Amino acid sequence: MKKLILSICLVAGTSIGAGMIALPMALCKIGILPTIVLILGVWFFMYLSSLIGAEINLRAGHGLPLGKLGSLYSGPIASSIGTVSLILLIYALLCAYLYGGASILQSFFASHLEWSLELKGIVLIYTLLLAIVLAAPVGSVLEVNRVLFGSLLIFFALLVLGLLYKVDSTHLPLVEKLSLQLDSWTGAIPLLSTSFGFQVVLHTLTNFCDRDPVLLKRSIFWGSLIPTIVYILWTISTLGVLYHFAPLEYQQLLVGKLEVGQFIQALAQTASWPLVQMLAAVISIVAIVKSSVGIGLALSDAWQEQFGKLNAKRQNTLKMVSVVLTLIPPLGMALFVPQLFLKALRFGGMVSIVIAILLPLWLITRPKAQERKVFYALTQRQDIQMLCLGFGILVILCEVINIIIN
């Protein structure tokens, strides 16, 4: 039971993070009822695709990163696609988190400390602080991330309870007129797929579950269902409160003129309880920092692995170079691309589809995979594979439309 709980926490903790903040900003255009249906639909497809990912790990006999699975089942091209896709995804997320974190801090400083600071200056300071954390020993970084995740869950529970208490169930934006517009859906679907990004830890989860297919399947199901419930409650509570108590900000949200920091600030101002006002700001900051530290560490370690093992005297230099390579590209984007938060998350959703669906589907059909023992018969069904493929293509088409429109 303890291993199951820890496994569920690993899946849920990987999904719940800064991307959650963006969901109401993208989903407001379609309304609450379509939002609930869409979140459940995306969860269903991401759950099915994660079983395929778990299957190829089980058949390998050991949990392996996607790049190594590509090399095992297909060859160097598949291996390169897996590795490059993962790096692109993390860069996209870091772009979003640096920009979003700076925006939230800017609004927080202006509201609570009456400090008027430039967004670019906050981006630079935030990036520097993140670099210092990532340069610390891995054990210390993991401990910081664990504390942040525990704090996030507590703050989120208190905040949602406070917001739901204020929500008038008879006065909710159930369906918006904008739901009839194509771009309302193309903007929401890729971002939602990013929010179920736990597939990157499937190899770790496989090993942690001792390659037990029953335990692994249960961990994935419950670990992905928890974020689904969290996202629905978060979206209903935030949109319901803004719709009723801050109609001007809600209209700005509908037309995409509200930055992430302004969204959190508007949310805090609607709450009459000082505790809830503070929680709205704190939870967003903690979520951004937690996600930044987690994926920043993953990419920094990936760069170190790419460089190869060096002697002990050069390990510190190698770590610093890896941190610089991790943060400089997203820093440049955060400094010079306006309204980057949602743009980067949507792009990350498109890239995550390669990692979560397209490449695993390709690998499971390779002869080397077909020769091995089948653990989940469901993953062998062609209709299931075609459903996942269709969803993956849909997400990519949505982001292509977003890029064309914008």
C-alpha positions as CSV (number, residue, x, y, z in Angstrom):
1,M,0.0,0.0,0.0
2,K,2.8,2.4,0.9
3,K,4.5,1.9,-2.5
4,L,1.1,2.5,-4.3
5,I,0.6,5.7,-2.4
6,L,4.1,6.9,-3.2
7,S,3.7,6.0,-6.9
8,I,0.4,7.8,-7.1
9,C,2.1,10.9,-5.6
10,L,4.9,10.7,-8.1
11,V,2.4,10.7,-11.0
12,A,0.2,13.4,-9.5
13,G,3.1,15.5,-8.4
14,T,4.6,15.5,-11.8
15,S,1.4,16.7,-13.4
16,I,0.2,19.3,-10.8
17,G,2.3,22.5,-11.0
18,A,2.5,25.8,-12.7
19,G,0.5,24.7,-15.7
20,M,-2.5,24.5,-13.5
21,I,-2.5,28.3,-13.2
22,A,-2.9,28.7,-16.9
23,L,-6.0,26.4,-17.3
24,P,-8.7,29.0,-16.4
25,M,-7.0,31.5,-18.6
26,A,-7.4,29.2,-21.6
27,L,-10.6,27.4,-20.7
28,C,-12.7,30.5,-19.9
29,K,-13.5,31.0,-23.6
30,I,-15.6,27.7,-23.7
31,G,-17.3,27.8,-20.4
32,I,-17.5,25.5,-17.4
33,L,-19.6,22.6,-18.8
34,P,-17.5,22.2,-22.0
35,T,-14.4,22.5,-19.8
36,I,-15.4,19.6,-17.6
37,V,-16.0,17.4,-20.6
38,L,-12.7,18.5,-22.3
39,I,-10.6,17.8,-19.1
40,L,-12.2,14.4,-18.8
41,G,-11.6,13.7,-22.5
42,V,-8.0,14.7,-22.4
43,W,-7.4,12.6,-19.3
44,F,-8.9,9.6,-20.9
45,F,-6.6,9.8,-23.9
46,M,-3.5,10.6,-21.9
47,Y,-4.3,7.6,-19.6
48,L,-4.6,5.3,-22.5
49,S,-1.3,6.6,-24.1
50,S,0.5,6.3,-20.7
51,L,-0.4,2.6,-20.6
52,I,1.3,2.2,-24.0
53,G,4.3,4.0,-22.5
54,A,4.3,1.7,-19.5
55,E,4.0,-1.3,-21.8
56,I,7.1,-0.6,-23.8
57,N,9.0,0.0,-20.5
58,L,7.8,-3.4,-19.1
59,R,8.7,-5.2,-22.3
60,A,12.2,-3.7,-22.1
61,G,12.6,-5.5,-18.7
62,H,13.7,-2.3,-17.1
63,G,12.4,1.3,-17.0
64,L,14.4,3.4,-19.6
65,P,14.2,7.0,-20.7
66,L,12.4,7.5,-24.0
67,G,15.6,8.1,-26.0
68,K,17.0,4.8,-24.8
69,L,13.7,3.0,-25.5
70,G,13.9,4.4,-29.0
71,S,17.4,3.0,-29.4
72,L,16.4,-0.4,-28.1
73,Y,13.3,-0.9,-30.2
74,S,14.0,1.1,-33.4
75,G,17.4,2.7,-33.7
76,P,19.3,6.0,-33.5
77,I,16.7,8.1,-35.3
78,A,14.0,7.2,-32.8
79,S,16.5,7.7,-30.0
80,S,17.3,11.2,-31.2
81,I,13.7,12.1,-31.7
82,G,12.9,11.1,-28.1
83,T,15.9,13.0,-26.6
84,V,15.4,16.2,-28.7
85,S,11.6,16.2,-28.0
86,L,12.3,16.0,-24.2
87,I,14.8,18.9,-24.4
88,L,12.4,21.0,-26.5
89,L,9.5,20.3,-24.0
90,I,11.6,21.4,-21.0
91,Y,12.8,24.5,-22.8
92,A,9.2,25.5,-23.6
93,L,8.1,24.9,-20.0
94,L,11.0,26.9,-18.7
95,C,10.1,29.8,-21.0
96,A,6.6,29.8,-19.6
97,Y,7.7,29.5,-16.0
98,L,10.4,32.2,-16.1
99,Y,7.9,34.6,-17.7
100,G,4.9,33.5,-15.6
101,G,6.9,33.6,-12.4
102,A,8.2,37.1,-13.1
103,S,4.6,38.3,-14.0
104,I,3.2,36.9,-10.7
105,L,6.0,38.4,-8.6
106,Q,5.6,41.7,-10.3
107,S,1.9,41.9,-9.4
108,F,2.7,40.6,-5.9
109,F,5.3,43.2,-5.3
110,A,3.1,46.0,-6.6
111,S,0.1,44.9,-4.5
112,H,1.6,43.9,-1.2
113,L,4.9,45.9,-1.1
114,E,4.0,48.8,-3.4
115,W,7.2,48.1,-5.4
116,S,7.0,49.1,-9.1
117,L,9.5,46.9,-10.9
118,E,10.1,46.2,-14.6
119,L,9.1,42.7,-15.7
120,K,12.5,42.2,-17.5
121,G,14.3,43.0,-14.3
122,I,12.3,40.5,-12.3
123,V,12.9,37.9,-15.0
124,L,16.7,38.4,-14.6
125,I,16.6,38.2,-10.8
126,Y,14.3,35.1,-10.9
127,T,16.6,33.4,-13.3
128,L,19.6,34.1,-11.2
129,L,18.0,32.7,-8.1
130,L,16.9,29.6,-10.0
131,A,20.5,29.2,-11.3
132,I,21.8,29.3,-7.7
133,V,19.3,26.5,-6.7
134,L,20.1,24.3,-9.6
135,A,23.9,24.7,-9.0
136,A,23.4,23.1,-5.5
137,P,23.9,19.4,-4.8
138,V,21.1,17.3,-6.3
139,G,20.0,16.0,-2.9
140,S,19.4,19.5,-1.7
141,V,17.5,20.4,-4.8
142,L,15.3,17.4,-4.5
143,E,14.6,18.3,-0.9
144,V,13.6,21.8,-1.9
145,N,11.3,20.4,-4.5
146,R,9.7,18.0,-2.0
147,V,9.0,20.8,0.5
148,L,7.5,22.9,-2.3
149,F,5.2,20.2,-3.5
150,G,3.9,19.5,0.1
151,S,3.3,23.2,0.6
152,L,1.6,23.5,-2.8
153,L,-1.0,20.7,-1.9
154,I,-1.8,22.4,1.4
155,F,-2.1,25.9,0.0
156,F,-4.2,24.6,-2.9
157,A,-6.7,22.8,-0.7
158,L,-7.2,25.9,1.5
159,L,-7.5,28.2,-1.5
160,V,-10.0,26.1,-3.4
161,L,-12.1,25.7,-0.2
162,G,-12.1,29.4,0.2
163,L,-13.0,30.1,-3.4
164,L,-15.7,27.4,-3.6
165,Y,-17.3,28.9,-0.5
166,K,-17.8,32.1,-2.4
167,V,-19.0,30.5,-5.7
168,D,-22.7,31.0,-6.5
169,S,-23.7,27.8,-8.3
170,T,-26.7,29.5,-9.8
171,H,-24.5,32.2,-11.4
172,L,-21.8,30.5,-13.4
173,P,-20.4,30.9,-16.9
174,L,-21.6,27.4,-18.0
175,V,-21.2,27.9,-21.7
176,E,-19.6,30.9,-23.4
177,K,-20.5,32.3,-26.8
178,L,-16.8,32.1,-27.7
179,S,-17.0,28.3,-27.5
180,L,-18.4,28.5,-31.1
181,Q,-15.0,29.9,-32.3
182,L,-12.3,27.5,-33.4
183,D,-9.4,29.3,-31.7
184,S,-11.1,28.8,-28.3
185,W,-10.6,25.1,-28.6
186,T,-7.3,25.1,-30.4
187,G,-5.9,27.2,-27.5
188,A,-7.3,24.9,-24.8
189,I,-6.5,21.4,-26.1
190,P,-2.6,21.7,-26.4
191,L,-2.4,23.4,-23.0
192,L,-4.4,20.7,-21.3
193,S,-2.2,18.0,-22.8
194,T,0.8,19.8,-21.2
195,S,-1.0,19.6,-17.9
196,F,-0.9,15.8,-18.0
197,G,2.8,15.6,-18.5
198,F,3.6,12.7,-16.2
199,Q,4.7,10.4,-19.1
200,V,8.3,11.7,-18.6
201,V,8.6,9.8,-15.4
202,L,7.1,6.5,-16.6
203,H,10.6,4.8,-16.7
204,T,11.2,5.9,-13.1
205,L,7.7,4.7,-12.1
206,T,8.3,1.3,-13.7
207,N,11.4,0.7,-11.8
208,F,9.9,2.0,-8.5
209,C,7.0,-0.4,-8.9
210,D,9.5,-3.3,-9.4
211,R,8.0,-3.8,-12.9
212,D,4.7,-5.0,-11.4
213,P,2.1,-4.4,-14.1
214,V,-0.9,-4.3,-11.7
215,L,0.7,-1.8,-9.4
216,L,2.0,0.3,-12.3
217,K,-1.5,0.4,-13.9
218,R,-3.2,1.4,-10.6
219,S,-0.6,4.1,-10.0
220,I,-1.1,5.6,-13.4
221,F,-4.9,5.5,-13.1
222,W,-5.2,7.1,-9.7
223,G,-2.2,9.3,-10.1
224,S,-3.6,10.8,-13.3
225,L,-7.2,11.0,-11.9
226,I,-6.2,13.2,-9.0
227,P,-4.9,16.0,-11.3
228,T,-8.1,15.7,-13.3
229,I,-10.2,16.4,-10.2
230,V,-7.9,19.2,-9.1
231,Y,-8.1,20.9,-12.5
232,I,-11.9,20.7,-12.6
233,L,-12.2,22.2,-9.1
234,W,-9.6,24.8,-9.8
235,T,-11.2,26.0,-13.0
236,I,-14.8,26.0,-11.6
237,S,-13.7,28.0,-8.4
238,T,-11.5,30.6,-10.2
239,L,-13.8,31.3,-13.1
240,G,-16.9,31.2,-10.9
241,V,-15.5,33.8,-8.5
242,L,-14.1,36.1,-11.2
243,Y,-17.4,35.9,-13.2
244,H,-19.4,36.9,-10.2
245,F,-17.2,39.3,-8.3
246,A,-14.8,40.7,-11.0
247,P,-16.7,40.9,-14.3
248,L,-14.3,43.5,-15.8
249,E,-11.3,41.3,-15.3
250,Y,-13.3,38.3,-16.5
251,Q,-14.0,40.0,-19.8
252,Q,-10.3,40.9,-20.1
253,L,-9.6,37.2,-19.5
254,L,-12.0,36.2,-22.3
255,V,-10.2,38.4,-24.9
256,G,-6.7,37.4,-23.7
257,K,-5.7,40.7,-22.3
258,L,-5.0,39.6,-18.8
259,E,-1.4,38.5,-17.9
260,V,-0.9,35.6,-15.5
261,G,0.1,38.0,-12.7
262,Q,-2.9,40.2,-13.3
263,F,-5.1,37.1,-13.3
264,I,-3.8,36.0,-9.9
265,Q,-4.1,39.5,-8.5
266,A,-7.7,39.8,-9.7
267,L,-8.4,36.4,-8.1
268,A,-6.9,37.6,-4.8
269,Q,-8.9,40.8,-4.8
270,T,-12.2,39.0,-5.1
271,A,-11.7,37.2,-1.8
272,S,-13.0,39.0,1.3
273,W,-10.9,36.8,3.6
274,P,-7.3,38.1,4.0
275,L,-6.0,34.5,4.3
276,V,-7.5,33.6,0.9
277,Q,-6.1,36.8,-0.6
278,M,-2.6,35.8,0.5
279,L,-3.1,32.2,-0.5
280,A,-4.0,33.1,-4.1
281,A,-0.6,34.8,-4.5
282,V,1.4,32.3,-2.5
283,I,0.1,29.2,-4.3
284,S,0.9,30.6,-7.7
285,I,4.4,31.5,-6.7
286,V,5.0,28.1,-5.0
287,A,3.6,26.3,-8.1
288,I,5.9,28.3,-10.5
289,V,9.0,27.8,-8.4
290,K,8.3,24.1,-7.8
291,S,7.9,23.5,-11.5
292,S,10.9,25.6,-12.4
293,V,13.2,23.7,-10.0
294,G,11.9,20.2,-11.1
295,I,12.2,20.6,-14.8
296,G,15.3,22.8,-14.6
297,L,17.1,20.0,-12.7
298,A,15.9,17.4,-15.2
299,L,17.4,19.4,-18.2
300,S,20.6,20.3,-16.3
301,D,21.2,16.6,-15.6
302,A,20.4,15.7,-19.2
303,W,23.1,18.2,-20.4
304,Q,25.6,16.8,-18.0
305,E,24.9,13.3,-19.3
306,Q,25.3,14.4,-22.9
307,F,28.7,15.9,-22.1
308,G,29.8,12.5,-20.6
309,K,31.6,11.8,-17.4
310,L,34.6,13.9,-16.6
311,N,37.1,13.6,-13.9
312,A,36.2,14.9,-10.4
313,K,38.2,18.1,-10.8
314,R,35.9,19.2,-13.7
315,Q,32.6,18.2,-12.3
316,N,31.8,21.6,-10.8
317,T,32.7,23.3,-14.1
318,L,30.5,20.9,-16.0
319,K,27.6,21.5,-13.6
320,M,27.8,25.3,-14.1
321,V,28.0,25.0,-17.9
322,S,24.9,22.7,-17.8
323,V,23.0,25.2,-15.7
324,V,23.9,28.0,-18.1
325,L,22.8,26.0,-21.1
326,T,19.6,25.2,-19.2
327,L,18.6,28.8,-18.4
328,I,20.0,31.1,-21.1
329,P,17.7,30.1,-24.1
330,P,14.5,30.4,-22.1
331,L,15.8,33.6,-20.4
332,G,16.2,35.2,-23.9
333,M,12.6,34.2,-24.9
334,A,11.2,35.5,-21.6
335,L,12.9,38.8,-22.0
336,F,11.8,39.6,-25.6
337,V,8.6,37.7,-26.3
338,P,5.4,39.3,-24.9
339,Q,2.6,37.2,-23.3
340,L,4.8,34.2,-23.4
341,F,3.1,32.2,-20.7
342,L,0.3,30.6,-22.6
343,K,2.2,30.5,-25.9
344,A,5.0,28.5,-24.4
345,L,2.7,26.1,-22.6
346,R,0.7,25.4,-25.8
347,F,3.8,24.8,-27.8
348,G,4.9,22.4,-25.0
349,G,1.7,20.6,-25.4
350,M,2.4,19.9,-29.0
351,V,5.9,18.6,-28.2
352,S,4.6,16.5,-25.3
353,I,2.4,14.6,-27.7
354,V,5.5,13.3,-29.4
355,I,6.8,12.0,-26.1
356,A,3.5,10.8,-24.7
357,I,1.8,9.3,-27.8
358,L,3.4,9.4,-31.2
359,L,6.8,7.9,-30.4
360,P,5.5,5.3,-28.0
361,L,2.9,4.2,-30.6
362,W,5.7,3.8,-33.1
363,L,7.9,1.9,-30.8
364,I,5.2,-0.6,-29.7
365,T,4.6,-1.6,-33.3
366,R,8.3,-2.3,-34.0
367,P,9.2,-6.0,-34.5
368,K,11.6,-6.0,-31.5
369,A,8.7,-4.9,-29.3
370,Q,6.2,-7.3,-30.8
371,E,8.5,-10.2,-30.1
372,R,8.3,-9.6,-26.3
373,K,5.7,-10.6,-23.7
374,V,2.5,-8.5,-23.7
375,F,1.5,-7.1,-20.3
376,Y,-1.5,-5.0,-21.2
377,A,-3.7,-6.6,-23.9
378,L,-5.5,-3.2,-24.3
379,T,-2.4,-1.7,-25.8
380,Q,-2.4,-4.3,-28.6
381,R,-5.8,-3.3,-29.8
382,Q,-5.6,-1.4,-33.1
383,D,-8.7,0.7,-32.3
384,I,-7.1,2.0,-29.1
385,Q,-3.9,2.7,-30.9
386,M,-5.8,4.6,-33.7
387,L,-7.8,6.6,-31.1
388,C,-4.5,7.7,-29.4
389,L,-3.0,8.5,-32.8
390,G,-6.0,10.6,-33.8
391,F,-5.9,12.5,-30.5
392,G,-2.1,13.2,-31.0
393,I,-2.6,14.5,-34.5
394,L,-5.5,16.7,-33.2
395,V,-3.3,18.3,-30.6
396,I,-0.5,19.0,-33.1
397,L,-3.1,20.5,-35.6
398,C,-4.5,22.7,-32.9
399,E,-1.0,24.2,-32.1
400,V,-0.3,24.6,-35.8
401,I,-3.5,26.6,-36.1
402,N,-2.5,28.7,-33.1
403,I,0.8,29.5,-34.6
404,I,-0.8,30.5,-37.9
405,I,-3.5,32.6,-36.2
406,N,-1.0,34.4,-33.9
